């Protein structure tokens, strides 16, 4: 089955072709980072307009790269939520229009299920069951995964997601959007130990997260430095390192708890923040200490992309799941509501 995947949940237009027998044939992505950077964050209206502009050229591009023609496509998978409603509607309406014109099925995919299954595109995919850490700009969740559609939420952030905290903290200390890569870049030049940030909610049992207090701690630390006349680039580096260490250690502690609670030895990390090298190194060390394994997607498939949507949609279509031509998207959509295969 040849599936065209369309991803438009936020500020990146992703298109890919996935074949159930041959694997990933082609993928293309257009990132709107430069468009939104001047505003310090994603502007939903601009995101929607740009998805309209980029979608058809990207579809033509992946068809050409894969050496395929439109009549060979068996189905279309698109992101139906969660995300920005206007952006989701662009992908959904495009997918359903093409499906109607080509007389093929279209299926809406859960964005976070796409992220969760992205490591399945790698040469060494994880086996079920496993614990998944979904960590992105909008979500920070620990989920037990027994199969596609078989999800048990173990814990999630009570306020800011980790990626959101990275972006907001970066903005507070005068860095560009998106904040995650900027903080990671500066952290490489940071002096360890100059600042020590708290590890939120690790002093009590449970698997819930909270990152808004960490952002406030960073702001207060930065203001104290500025008041003392020290707002140098090195101070930004030291603060970035302290913030990154706090987030990474907090996520690592919670993941270790989740593995112990479930009795599992396989951990999947997915979502944009999973591209963070310090987080990967910390989790690899932790899993090594308990003789477990950690899995993640290649860097370009950690952030939003069409390949993960094409793969997730393909699995559900192969299992016989169907959907009518109604255009339906959800800004909020708990993953536990998804039907199992």
N, C-alpha and C positions, 0 to 999 in steps of 0.2 A: 504494500500500500504506500503510495507516494502522497505525502501530506505537506501542504503549504502552511507554514506557521507565521502568524502576524502578532507582534507585540507592540502595544501602544499605551501602556498603563500610566506612564509618567512623561519623562523628557527624553526618551530614546525610541526611535523607530527601528524595530528589528524585524527582519524577514528571513526565513530559512526554508529549505526543502529537505525533508527527512523521509527516507525510504525504509520501510520495516525490514527489508532484507539487506539492503546495501548500506544502511546507516545514513549519516549526515552527508548530503551531497553538496550543499552550498549554503552560506549564510552571509547576510549583509546587515550593517548597522549604521544608522546616522544618529550621532549624539548631538543634542541641542545645548550642550554645556556653554558654548560661547554665546548663544542667544540669551540664556538666562543669567549668565555671570554678572552682567552689568546691573542686574536687579538684586543680586545677592541671594537668589533662590529661584525656584521654579514658579513661573507665572502660568497658571493653567490655560488661560485663553490663548496665549502664544504657543503653548505646547500643542494644543489641539489643531491650530492652524498649520503648524509646521508638519504634523503627522499627515494632514491632507496633502500637503505639498510633496512629501517624500515617498509616500506609500507606493504608488504605481511605478515610479522609476526604480525603486528597490526590488519590486517584484520582477520587473523585466531583467534587472541585473542578476538575480539569483537563478532565474530560468536560463539565462545565457551561460552563467558560470557552470551550471549543472549539465548543460547540453540537453535541456528538456524543452518541450513546448507545453503550452497551457492545457492542451487536450489530454496530456498524460497524467495530470494531477487528479488524484482519486478523492481528495477531501481537503478541507481547510480547517485549521485550528486557530482560534484567536483568543486573546486575553479578555475575559468577561468580568474581571475584577480580582481583588480589590485594586483601587487606583483612582485617578482623576476621572470623573464621569465623562467630561467632554472628550478627553483623550481616548477613553475606552470606547465611546460611541463611534469615533472615527474608525477604529479597527473593526468593531462589530459590524457596522453598516457596510464597510468595504468587503469584509468576509462574506456576509450574507448576500450582498449584491452579486459578487462573483460566483458564489455557490449556486444562486438562482440562475444566473446566465449560463453557467457551465453544466447545470443539472447534476451537481454533486453535493454530498452532505457537508455541513459546517458545524463545528462544535465549539462551545465556549469553554475555556480552560481557566482554572484558578491560578492566579499569578504566582502565589507562593508554592503551590504544588509543582509548577514549572521549575522554580528555583530548587526545590527539594529533589527533583528528579534530574537536574542538570548533571550531577556526577555520573549518571548512567550513560552519558555520552562518551565517557572516557574509556581507555583500554582496560582498566581494572575497576569495574563498577562494584559497588557494595552489594552484598546479599541482604535480604530481609531476614529478621528484623534488625533495626538499628535505631539509635537516638539521633535526631537531627537538631542542629542549632541553626535556626533561620534568623539571620542577622543582616538587616538592611536599613535603608533610610526610614522606612515606615514600620518595620517589624523587628522585634527581638523575642523569639519564642524557642522553647525546648519542646520537642514533639517526639513521642514514641511512634515509630513507623513499622507496622507489621505487614504492610503491602500497600499497593496503590489504592488510595481511598480509605485505608485503615489507619486512622490517625488518632492519637490520644494526646491532648495538650497537657504537658507536665508543668509548664510555667511560662510566664510572659512578662513583658515590661508593664509596670503600672502607670508609667508616664511616657517620657521620651524613649524612642528606640535608640539603639547604640549609634546607628548612622546619623540619626537626627542630632544626637548630642555632639558628634564629631563636627557636623556642619555648623551648629550654633556656637560651639566653643571657638571654632576657627574664625567665625565672623566677629566674635567678641574681642579677639586679639588681633583683628585687622588682616586676616587672611582671606584669600579669594574662595569663591564657591567653585566646585564642591570641596567641603572641608576635609573629608577623610584623607584623600591623597596628599593634601597640603600639610596636614598635621603629621602624617607618616613620613613625609619628606623632611620636615624640620626636625622630627624626633631623632633622625639618624645622626644629627649633629649635637643632640642634647647631652648635657652632663648629668649622669645618673646621681640621684640622691639630693640634688639641690632643692627640689620640691617633692613632697610626698602627699599624694592625694588619697582620700579614703577609698575603700573597696565597698561600695554600697550594698547593703543587705546580705553581706557575707557573714555578719556577726550573729545571725539567727538562722534557724532551720528553714528549709523551703527552697523552691526553685523560681521564685519571682525575681524580677529585676526592677531597678529604678535608677535612671541616669540623670534626672533633672537636677538633683542635688550636686552631682559631680560638675555639671555645667556651672552652677552657682559658685561652687568652690573655686573653679578656674577663673571666673569673673572677679571674685574677691581677691584672689592671689594676684591677678594681672593689675587690678586697681592699686593694690598695695605697692607693687613694683613701680608703677607709673608715678604714684605719689612720692616715692623715694627717688624719682628721677631716673629710673632704670627701665626704659621701654625699648631696649636694644634688641637686635635680631637674635643674639645669643639667649636672651631671656625668653623670647618666643620659642626658641628651640628647646630650652630646658623645660618650659611649661608644657610644650607639646609632648615631650617624652614622658613627663609625669602623668599627663592625662591619658596618653595611649597605654602606658603600663597599668594604670588603674582599670581601664576598660578591659584590657586583655586578661589581666589576672582575675577580675570579677567573672568574666565569661568562662575562663578555665575552671575556676572553683565550682561554678554552677554546673558545668558539663560533667565534671568528675562526680558530683553529687547525683546527677541524673543517671549516669552509667551505673553507679553503685545501687541506686534505688531500683532500677530496672533489671539489674543483673546482666546487662549487655556489654559487649566489648568492641562494638563498632559505632563510630561517631561520624556523621556526615555534617559538614558545615557548608551552608549555602547562603546566597544573597551577596549584595555588594561588598559588605564589610569582610566577607570571607576571603577577599583578595588581599587583605592586610597581612604582610609578611610576618610581623611580630605575633599576630594571633595564630597563624599557621604553625609557627615554630613552637609557641607555647603549648598548643594542643598536641602537637606531635610528641613533645617531651612528656606530657602528661599521659598520653596513651601508651607511650613506650614503657613508662614506669609500671603500668598495670597490664602490660603485654596485650594491648588492644591495637586497633587500627583506625586511622582517621582518613576520611575521603573528602575530596573537594573537586570542583570543576576547574578546568583551565581558566586563567585570569579573565579572558574575554567572555566567558560564560558565567562568571560570578555576578557581573552586573546584568541588567536587563538585556535580553536577546531573543531572537525569534526561534533559535534552535531548541531551547528548552520547551517552548510552547508547542512547536511541531511534534517533539517527542512525546510530551504528556498527552496531547490530543490524539496522537497515533495509538497510544496504548489503550485509551478509552474507546476509540473507534473500533479497534480490533476486538475489544471485549463486547462489542455490540451496542454500545451506548449511542443513542440518537438524539437529535434535537430538531425542532421545527424551525421555520424561517423567521420567527419573531426575533426582533433585535432587543436583547435584554442584557443589561450590565448592572453590576453592584459595586458601589463605592466601598462598602464594608461587607465582608463575606467570611465568616468563621470557617476555617478549613475542615473542622470536624463535621460540618454539614454535608461534605461531599459523599456521594455514594461509593461503596467499595466495588471493586471489579469482581 
